[in-house]
């Protein structure tokens, strides 16, 4: 493959899902953000040597719910994410808004 055949991720997304602000592109971006949250929870939990059951117990939820978040089957609310980070992992959730 030559360099002229390469495309950036943003160009690929725009070509296949439209410009930012279109329904298809927004759905793609939302799905990706939910996937990232689940993946971050999964990998942090593993790094801390915790099972889903142990995390669920610390947070006050079920193993099934943690599994659904990690596997992108369930969206998590910010309040739940905050409990996972603070009560489960002993960390602090920080959010930012970029415009």
Helices and strands as residue ranges (DSSP letters): G 3-5, H 9-17, H 23-47, H 52-59, H 63-70, H 78-83, I 84-88
